[in-house]
Amino acid sequence: MKPYIEQRAIDVANFIINKNATVRETAKKFGISKSTVHIVIVK
């Protein structure tokens, strides 16, 4: 896995956990789609 993808996964996961955020809120914060949030978290 490329380093920037791994770091994005960590950042997204931390945001969801720390803010108790929804997928929609997370997607908006990071400028990615809801589908991408799901993919990042699952992999």
C-alpha positions as CSV (number, residue, x, y, z in Angstrom):
1,M,0.0,0.0,0.0
2,K,1.3,3.4,-0.9
3,P,2.2,5.5,2.2
4,Y,-0.2,8.4,1.5
5,I,-3.1,5.9,1.2
6,E,-2.2,4.3,4.5
7,Q,-1.9,7.7,6.2
8,R,-5.3,8.7,4.8
9,A,-6.8,5.6,6.2
10,I,-5.4,6.3,9.6
11,D,-6.5,9.9,9.5
12,V,-10.1,9.0,8.4
13,A,-10.3,6.3,11.1
14,N,-9.1,8.7,13.8
15,F,-11.5,11.4,12.7
16,I,-14.5,9.0,12.9
17,I,-13.4,7.6,16.3
18,N,-12.5,10.9,17.9
19,K,-15.4,12.9,16.6
20,N,-18.0,10.1,16.5
21,A,-18.5,11.3,12.9
22,T,-20.8,9.8,10.3
23,V,-19.6,8.7,6.9
24,R,-21.2,11.8,5.4
25,E,-19.4,14.1,7.8
26,T,-16.1,12.3,7.2
27,A,-16.4,12.5,3.4
28,K,-17.1,16.2,3.6
29,K,-14.2,16.9,5.9
30,F,-11.7,15.0,3.7
31,G,-13.2,16.0,0.4
32,I,-13.8,12.4,-0.7
33,S,-16.9,10.5,-1.6
34,K,-18.9,8.4,0.9
35,S,-18.0,5.3,-1.1
36,T,-14.3,6.2,-0.7
37,V,-14.8,6.5,3.1
38,H,-16.2,3.0,3.1
39,I,-13.4,1.6,1.0
40,V,-10.7,3.3,3.1
41,I,-12.1,1.9,6.4
42,V,-12.7,-1.6,5.1
43,K,-9.3,-2.1,3.7
